[in-house]
């Protein structure tokens, strides 16, 4: 049942290789001080919680999410549910970190436990339980499978992920898992947040940091999932790669003696006289994953060396 046409992903292989090179650099570098690791983990947990909840309609801003999580404050005008969504997601991430170091294969109980934390005190009747009725997803181009099939489909997907019969790399495998778990839609509520948590469990067990889909990419994210429903994984995989590269860069920039260069807004780099490209073209290269770049808010950041490397590659090909 789990068959895929991934031939359209060949052009993403250079970016995939680049991410594995960055992962290897992290693994072979001197360990970061515990204080730096703690700060990065805390910052990523905050961003992950804010962005994942915002994608699902939570209206807490990043600053408000920080007030709730790190200062224990309540935000006037925001619902009790939105506060619980922030608290719960943080607790689910904490639990996920305990699972990362476990050597056993992915289990359905792991996904159910994450879901139970996501919906705790919000939908206690459904928290940690597979749905037993039909659901519809507004804006999606598919209808999730019948509830009677959900348990078997989930077991089949987990078996596919653990066996990896196609020999896929960790990034592609987690991307397919992400999409197929959304397609199964195993719960009445909380599917998106649980899927993104479980997907990152796969990545983090293989030495990657979490891939955080940004709120600003919400429309692009849903379009990519709809394309995957048609068998085209290019957009979803590209979005995953971009999210993962951003997190990898956060760690790399904190390494002692970092030689990857300074990431700057593209507008700064193209203003230099020895860069022959304009901002629109370099931004396109960044969005397509053809240069080392990552997104902060609505802005793309890259390095001058990444643009120069692309220029040299173009010259050699000619």
N, C-alpha and C positions, 0 to 999 in steps of 0.2 A: 504493500500500500504506500509506503513512504519512498516514492520515487521522485526524482527531481531532474530538471534540465538546467544545469549550471554553466552551460557553455558560454553564456553572455557575461560571465564574471571574469573572463581572462584578462581584460584590460585593468582589472583591479589588483592583479597579482603583484605588480611593483609596490603598490601601497601596502598590501598585506606583508610583503617581505620587509618593507621599511618598519612596520610595527613590530615584527619579530626581532629585527635588529635592535630596536629601542628596548624591547623587553630583555634581550640578552645583555644589553648595556647595563640595565638596572640590576640584573642578577649577578653580574661580575664586578660591579662597582663596590666601593667601600660602603658598608651599611650606614645609612643616615642616622644621625643622633636620634635617640628616642623622642626627644622633645619635638624635633622636626616631623617625625613620623606621626606623632600624636596630633600635631597641628594640621597636617595634610588630611589625615583620616577624619578629623572633626570638620574641616572645611568641606570635604567631599560628601560627608554624611548630610551636612546642611544643604548643599547644592542638590544632591540626589533627592532628598526629601522634598525640597521646594519644587524642583522641576517635575518630578514624577506626579506629585499631587496636583500641580497646576495643570498638567496635561489633562487630568481627569476633572478639572473644573474648580478646584480649590482656589479661593481668591486671596489667601494670605500671600503677601509679598515676601521677597527674600528676607528683608529686614524683619518683618513681622514673624516669619518662621523662626528666625534666629532668636527673637525675643521669647517666643514660646518654648523653644528647645533649650536654649542656653541660659536664659534668665528666669524661666518659669513664670512668665507673665501671661496674662490674658489680654486679648486685643479687642478693644471696644468695637462693636458693630459686626464682629465676625461670629459665626455660629459655633455652637458647642461641637458639632460634627467636624468642622474644619480644624478646631483645636485637637480633637481626638485623632484626626487623620495625620496631623504632624507628629504627635506623640507616638502613635502606633507605628508609623513608618520608621521612625528612629529606632524603636524597639525591635522591629523586624530586621533592620540592618545589623543591630547588635547581635541578634540571634544568627543571622547569616554568617557573620564573622566566626562564630563558634563552629559552623558547619564547614567552613573553608578548609580547615586543617584535618577534617575527617578523611580517612583513606577509602571509605566504602563508596560504591557507585551511587549515582543519583537515585533517590527513592521518591515514591509518591508522597510518603509521609512528610518529607522535607517541604514539598510544595504546599501541602495542606497546612503544615505548621506555620509557614510564612503567611499564608492567607488568613489563618486564625488570628495572627498578630495584627495584620492590616485592618481587619474588621472588628477587632475587640472593642466592646462597649459601644459599637455603632450598629452592627447587625449581628448580635450574638446568636440568633437562631441559625444564621447561615455561615458564621465564621468557622473556617476550617473544614467545611463540608461541601461535597460536590453537589451541584444543582440537581434537582429532581423534577424539573419542568423546563419548558421551552423559553428561549430568550430571543430578542431581536436587538440588533445593534444599529442605532441611527447613523446613517451616512456610510455604512459598510456595504460592499457589493456581494455579500454572501449571507446565508442564514446558518447559524451554528448547528451542529448535528443534534439529533434527538437526544434527550437526556438519558435514555436507556443505553446509549452507546458511549457516553462520556467516560465511564470507568475503564472500559476496554481500550478506548482510543488513547487515554492517558497512559495506560500500561504499555501499549504498543509504542508510543512516542518515547517513553523513558527507555524501553528496550532498545529502540533504534539509536538513541543518544549514547547509551552505555556500550553498545556493541560497535557503533560507528562502522557499519558494513561498507560504506563508500570511501572510508579512509580520509575523511574531510579534516582540514585543519581546525583548530579550536574556535577560530573566529567564525568560519562558515557554519560550523556545527551549531554554535550558540545562536547564530542568526536564524537558521532553520528551526531550531527549537523555539525561539522567540515567536516566530510567525505561526508555527503549528499549534502552539499552546494558546495563542490568541484565537486561532481558528476553532479549536475544540471548545474554547470559552467554558471552562469547567465549573465556573461559579456564577451565582446570580449577580454578584457585585464584587468589585475589587480585583477584577481580572487583570487590568493593565498594570497596576502597581505590583501585583504578585508575579506576573510574567517578567517584568523588568528586574525584579529581585532574583527570581530563579535563573534567568538568563545570566545575570552577573555572578551567580554562584558557580556556574560552569566556567566562566572566564577567570574568576579569581582563584579557583582551584588549580588552574593551569598557569598561574603566575602573573596574570594581567591585573591591572587595577579595574575598578568598575567603569563601565561605559554608561555615561549619563546622557540620555536623550534630553535636549534642552526644550524648555517651554516654547521658545521662539521657533522651534522646528516642528511644532505640533502638527500643522497642516501638512508639511512635507512627510512627517512620520506616518500619518494616516493614509496619505496617498501611496507611500511605499508599501504599507501593509496590504492595501487594495491591489497593488500591482503583484505582490507575492501571491495573493489569492488566485491570480491568473497564471501563476507559474513563473513570473519574472521577479527574480530576487535582486536584481542589480541595484535598485534605489535603496532597498532596505539594507543591503550589505554595505553600500557606500555610506549611509547614515551611521551604521554601526562602527565602521572604520573611523569616521570622523570623530564620533563620540569617544572612542577608545584612544585615538591619538591625542585628543585634548587631555585626557587623564594621564596618559604616559608622559606627556610634556610637563605636566605639573610636577611629577616626581623627578624627571630628568633635570628640570630647572633648579631643583633643590640639591642636586648632587654636588659635592665638593669638586672643584676643578671642572665644572661643566664646560664642554667644548662644542656644544651643539649650536652655539650662537644665541643672540638675543632675538626673541620674537617681537616683532613690531607690527602695528597696523599697516596694511598694504599701502595705504595712502602715503605713509612716510617713506616706504622703500622705493616706490615708483617715482618719487620726486627727485631721487638722486640721478645725476647726469649719465652714469654708466649703466642704468637700467633702461633697456630699449622698449619696454612694454608699458602700456597704460594701466590704470587701476582696474578698469572693467575686465581686461584680458587676464590679469594676474588673479583677480577674484574668481574668474571662471575656472582657472587652473586649480585654485584652492577647492572650489566646490566639487570639482571632478576628481579630486584626490591625486592630481598629477604632480603636485609639489607638497613638500612638508608644510602643513598649515593646520591651524585649528581655530575654532570659533569661540569668541567671548561675547555674549549678548548677541548683537546683530553684526558685530565686526569680525572680520577674518584677520588673523595674525599669521605672519610667516617670517622667514629670515632672509636676509640678502643672499646668503650662501645657497639657500634652497632655490631661489630664482636664478642665480648664476649657474647652478648645477643643471637646471632645466635648459638654460641657454646653450651650455656646452653639449648636452645630450642632443639637442636639435641640430647643432653644427655637425656632430659626428654622423648623424643619420643622413645628412645631406651629402 
